[in-house]
């Protein structure tokens, strides 16, 4: 449910935080992003999102919009073809990253801040909490995702994602080190927390689930060791089953 405009005719990806290494090129990826645009629908503009479904941080904000039935205008920005460095976009986000939300005179960047603003300002506090303790439970996972989970996965996945998106020669050897100490520490922490739980922060789906799940969009093609982390596997399957998650998937991250 979004009105979509293209910026300079291309789609692109970067992260609102530490996943800058995850990028896309024009060409085939552009066509797949166009298909995602058509699935988002049309409607009355609520606010504007500069983003792309080809990156984890870009997709999470689109998925939350879809789940809440929000109707932003979506503008796709290909940072790595230079669109993020144009004077027009740098006036919106001086660092040239995505996603960025513009609502009247307010500009919000950093993907998790965008999620929080959307659910509070436009989502009727759905996927959120009206209670201080509930909000704290959600926000701590947003901070953890930015500070720990995303960097741990980027460390393992950067070369693989670059190859899958055609940023390097497809014959380039890629090592997926799922034994990496930083990744193991964070995955074991998440696995322990999810045991006996359906969702991450509360007893129901929240933006914390969308946030932490975002980087998982890369991992099925990367042979993530789900058998070693059954609680993570079961939780992520619940996220993958959401219509909002399925409808925002684009190649090469569909399966």
C-alpha positions as CSV (number, residue, x, y, z in Angstrom):
1,X,0.0,0.0,0.0
2,X,2.2,2.8,-1.2
3,X,2.5,5.3,-3.9
4,X,5.9,4.7,-5.5
5,X,8.1,7.0,-7.5
6,X,11.5,6.1,-8.9
7,X,14.5,8.4,-8.3
8,X,16.7,8.6,-11.4
9,X,15.2,5.4,-12.7
10,X,17.1,2.9,-10.5
11,X,16.8,1.0,-7.4
12,X,19.5,0.7,-4.8
13,X,20.4,-0.4,-1.3
14,X,22.3,0.7,1.7
15,X,21.6,0.6,5.4
16,X,20.3,3.1,7.8
17,X,23.1,1.9,10.0
18,X,26.1,-0.4,9.8
19,X,25.2,-2.5,6.8
20,X,26.6,-0.2,4.2
21,X,28.4,-3.1,2.6
22,X,25.1,-4.6,1.5
23,X,24.4,-2.8,-1.8
24,X,22.7,-3.3,-5.2
25,X,23.5,-2.5,-8.8
26,X,21.2,-1.3,-11.6
27,X,20.0,-3.7,-14.2
28,X,18.3,-7.0,-13.1
29,X,18.0,-5.8,-9.5
30,X,16.2,-2.7,-10.8
31,X,13.6,-4.8,-12.5
32,X,13.0,-6.8,-9.4
33,X,12.6,-3.7,-7.4
34,X,10.1,-2.4,-9.9
35,X,8.0,-5.6,-9.3
36,X,8.0,-4.9,-5.6
37,X,6.9,-1.4,-6.2
38,X,3.8,-2.6,-8.1
39,X,2.9,-4.9,-5.2
40,X,3.0,-2.0,-2.7
41,X,-0.2,-0.6,-4.4
42,X,-1.4,2.9,-4.7
43,X,-3.1,5.3,-2.4
44,X,-3.2,8.7,-0.7
45,X,0.2,9.9,0.4
46,X,0.8,9.8,4.2
47,X,4.6,10.5,4.2
48,X,7.5,9.8,1.9
49,X,10.0,6.9,2.3
50,X,13.3,6.9,0.5
51,X,14.3,3.2,0.6
52,X,14.6,0.0,-1.3
53,X,13.4,-3.6,-0.7
54,X,16.8,-4.9,-1.8
55,X,18.5,-4.1,1.5
56,X,17.7,-5.3,4.9
57,X,17.2,-1.9,6.5
58,X,15.3,-0.7,3.5
59,X,13.0,-3.7,3.4
60,X,12.1,-3.7,7.1
61,X,10.4,-0.3,6.9
62,X,8.4,-1.4,3.8
63,X,7.3,-4.5,5.5
64,X,6.1,-2.6,8.6
65,X,4.2,-0.2,6.3
66,X,2.6,-3.2,4.6
67,X,1.7,-4.9,7.9
68,X,0.1,-1.7,9.3
69,X,-1.7,-0.8,6.0
70,X,0.2,2.5,5.8
71,X,0.3,4.4,2.5
72,X,3.5,6.3,2.0
73,X,5.0,7.5,-1.2
74,X,8.0,5.3,-1.8
75,X,11.0,6.7,-3.7
76,X,13.7,4.2,-4.5
77,X,17.3,5.5,-4.3
78,X,20.3,3.7,-5.8
79,X,23.1,5.0,-3.5
80,X,25.8,3.1,-5.4
81,X,24.9,4.6,-8.7
82,X,25.4,8.0,-7.2
83,X,21.8,8.9,-6.4
84,X,22.6,9.1,-2.7
85,X,25.2,11.8,-3.4
86,X,23.1,14.1,-5.5
87,X,22.6,17.5,-4.1
88,X,18.8,16.9,-3.9
89,X,19.1,13.8,-1.8
90,X,21.9,15.1,0.3
91,X,19.6,17.9,1.4
92,X,17.3,15.1,2.7
93,X,20.0,13.0,4.3
94,X,23.5,14.6,4.4
95,X,25.1,11.2,4.8
96,X,23.3,9.9,1.6
97,X,22.0,6.7,3.3
98,X,18.6,5.0,3.2
99,X,16.0,4.6,4.6
100,X,14.9,8.1,5.2
101,X,11.3,9.2,6.1
102,X,10.0,12.7,5.4
103,X,6.8,13.8,7.0
104,X,6.1,17.4,6.5
105,X,9.0,19.4,7.9
106,X,10.3,16.3,9.8
107,X,13.0,14.1,8.4
108,X,13.8,10.8,10.2
109,X,16.8,8.6,9.3
110,X,18.2,5.4,10.8
111,X,15.9,2.5,10.1
112,X,14.9,1.6,13.6
113,X,14.0,5.3,14.4
114,X,11.9,5.2,11.2
115,X,10.1,2.1,12.5
116,X,9.4,3.7,15.9
117,X,8.1,7.0,14.3
118,X,5.8,5.1,11.9
119,X,4.1,3.0,14.6
120,X,3.7,6.0,16.9
121,X,2.7,8.7,14.5
122,X,0.8,6.7,11.9
123,X,0.2,3.2,13.2
124,X,-2.0,3.7,16.2
125,X,0.8,2.2,18.4
126,X,0.3,-1.2,16.7
127,X,3.5,-3.3,16.8
128,X,4.4,-1.1,19.7
129,X,3.3,-0.6,23.3
130,X,1.4,2.0,25.2
131,X,3.2,1.0,28.4
132,X,6.6,2.2,29.4
133,X,7.9,-1.3,30.2
134,X,6.6,-2.6,27.0
135,X,8.3,0.1,25.0
136,X,11.5,-0.5,26.8
137,X,11.3,-4.2,26.0
138,X,11.0,-3.3,22.4
139,X,13.6,-0.6,22.2
140,X,16.3,-2.6,23.8
141,X,16.1,-5.1,20.9
142,X,16.2,-2.2,18.4
143,X,19.4,-1.0,20.0
144,X,20.8,-4.6,20.1
145,X,20.0,-5.1,16.5
146,X,22.0,-2.0,15.5
147,X,24.9,-2.5,17.9
148,X,25.4,-6.2,17.9
149,X,23.2,-8.4,15.5
150,X,23.6,-6.5,12.3
151,X,27.4,-6.0,12.6
152,X,27.8,-9.6,13.5
153,X,25.9,-10.8,10.4
154,X,27.6,-8.2,8.1
155,X,30.9,-9.6,9.1
156,X,29.9,-13.0,7.8
157,X,27.7,-12.0,4.9
158,X,29.3,-9.0,3.1
159,X,31.2,-10.9,0.4
160,X,28.3,-13.3,-0.2
161,X,25.8,-10.5,-0.5
162,X,28.1,-8.5,-2.8
163,X,28.4,-11.5,-5.1
164,X,24.7,-12.3,-5.1
165,X,23.9,-8.8,-6.1
166,X,26.5,-8.7,-8.9
167,X,28.7,-6.2,-7.3
168,X,31.7,-8.5,-7.8
169,X,32.5,-11.2,-10.3
170,X,30.2,-14.1,-9.8
171,X,33.2,-16.4,-9.9
172,X,34.7,-14.7,-6.9
173,X,35.3,-17.2,-4.0
174,X,33.3,-16.4,-0.9
175,X,33.8,-17.8,2.5
176,X,30.8,-18.0,4.8
177,X,32.2,-18.4,8.3
178,X,29.3,-19.3,10.5
179,X,31.8,-20.2,13.2
180,X,32.8,-16.6,13.5
181,X,33.1,-15.8,17.2
182,X,31.2,-12.5,17.1
183,X,28.3,-14.1,15.2
184,X,28.2,-17.2,17.5
185,X,28.1,-15.0,20.6
186,X,25.1,-13.0,19.3
187,X,23.3,-16.0,17.8
188,X,23.6,-18.0,21.0
189,X,22.3,-15.1,22.9
190,X,19.3,-14.7,20.6
191,X,18.6,-18.5,20.6
192,X,18.5,-18.6,24.4
193,X,16.1,-15.7,24.6
194,X,13.7,-17.1,22.0
195,X,13.4,-20.5,23.6
196,X,9.8,-20.8,24.8
197,X,8.8,-17.5,23.0
198,X,7.0,-16.9,19.8
199,X,8.1,-13.3,19.5
200,X,11.1,-11.3,20.5
201,X,10.1,-8.5,22.8
202,X,6.5,-9.1,23.9
203,X,3.9,-11.9,23.7
204,X,2.9,-10.5,20.3
205,X,4.5,-9.3,17.1
206,X,6.3,-5.9,17.4
207,X,8.7,-3.8,15.4
208,X,11.5,-5.5,17.2
209,X,10.7,-8.7,15.3
210,X,10.8,-6.9,12.0
211,X,14.0,-5.2,12.9
212,X,16.0,-8.2,14.0
213,X,14.5,-10.4,11.2
214,X,15.6,-7.9,8.5
215,X,19.2,-9.2,8.2
216,X,17.9,-12.7,8.0
217,X,16.5,-12.1,4.6
218,X,20.0,-12.9,3.2
219,X,20.7,-16.1,5.1
220,X,18.7,-18.9,3.5
221,X,20.8,-18.6,0.4
222,X,23.9,-18.4,2.6
223,X,23.4,-21.8,4.4
224,X,22.7,-20.3,7.8
225,X,23.1,-23.1,10.4
226,X,19.4,-23.2,11.4
227,X,19.8,-26.8,12.8
228,X,22.1,-25.4,15.5
229,X,19.6,-22.7,16.4
230,X,16.1,-24.2,16.4
231,X,14.4,-21.4,18.3
232,X,15.8,-18.8,15.8
233,X,14.6,-21.0,13.0
234,X,11.0,-21.3,14.4
235,X,10.8,-17.6,15.1
236,X,12.1,-16.6,11.6
237,X,9.6,-19.0,10.0
238,X,6.8,-17.1,11.7
239,X,8.2,-13.8,10.3
240,X,8.5,-15.3,6.8
241,X,4.9,-16.5,6.9
242,X,3.7,-12.9,7.3
243,X,2.1,-11.5,4.1
244,X,3.9,-8.2,4.8
245,X,7.2,-10.0,4.7
246,X,6.5,-12.1,1.7
247,X,5.1,-9.2,-0.4
248,X,8.2,-7.1,0.1
249,X,10.7,-9.8,-1.0
250,X,12.6,-9.2,-4.2
251,X,15.2,-11.1,-6.1
252,X,17.8,-12.2,-5.3
253,X,16.3,-12.6,-1.8
254,X,13.2,-14.6,-2.8
255,X,13.1,-18.3,-2.2
